[in-house]
């Protein structure tokens, strides 16, 4: 029978649930993210500080090792300040992971003009972005809150006295601070990658968006002698927020600390801007103006 004589009808069979469609995106995105040796190398390097902090916890809780190796620093203790350094180290290593993985998740689809084909399948733009976000969230979790909480658990196990329950605030701060940073990096990394088709350029743009405003904020703070320039300085802003979450001692003057509300507003503005960028870029068709 000729093709033009066929009568085409809409598909009426069983449809897969939405979560299964998103899972397909997640599965292939994980495969793409970890197909590069650089990803495995970055992950391995990000575990080196964890091993160093693990040794520090062991030395602090072992009487013999403490007497032999920590005689010059008898005040060395495992407290909120120690885990703040752990959180800072792993979160900034997560930024490096984001700068490498995020462009691989989005830039390749845009550069190869594959996005219209992907969105022609039974998956929405939200499902596509959600699948990419879950992939990035899972990769960054392996670097941030998972090793942080493992170190916290090891400290509770190694401590001679009751340490775990009295310091649950530290565990909550590690988890909340990591999740907040992962969410910010995920949405920002995907948004920037969606506007830059070249992966190497997208990697540089992610670093630039974080550190160039930080330098401008430092200049504003130094010239005008005001703390509000720190709202452009992501390292300072996040460090202040993490200190409050963990209950760690302050490392700056009290008059330089930003209100929590101001930090939250800036973070929400960044997320809102990133959502607008994704909404404008992730589309099933490209409009070419000639």
Secondary structure, 3 states (H helix, E strand, C coil): CCHHHCCCCCCCCCCCCHHHHHHHHHHHHHHHHCCCHHHHHHHHHHCHHHHHHHHHHHHHHCHHHHHHHCCCCCCCCCCHHHHHHHHHHHHHHHHHHHHHHHHHHHHHHHHCCCHHHHHCCCCCHHHHHHHHHHHHHHHHHCCCHHHHHHHHHHHHHHCCCCCCHHHHHHHHHHHHHHHHHHHHHHHHHHHHHHHCCCHHHHHHHHHHHHHHHHHHHHHHHHHHCCHHHHHHCHHHHHHHHHHHHHCCCCCCCHHHCCCHHHHHHHHHHHHHHHHHHHHHHCCCCCCCCC
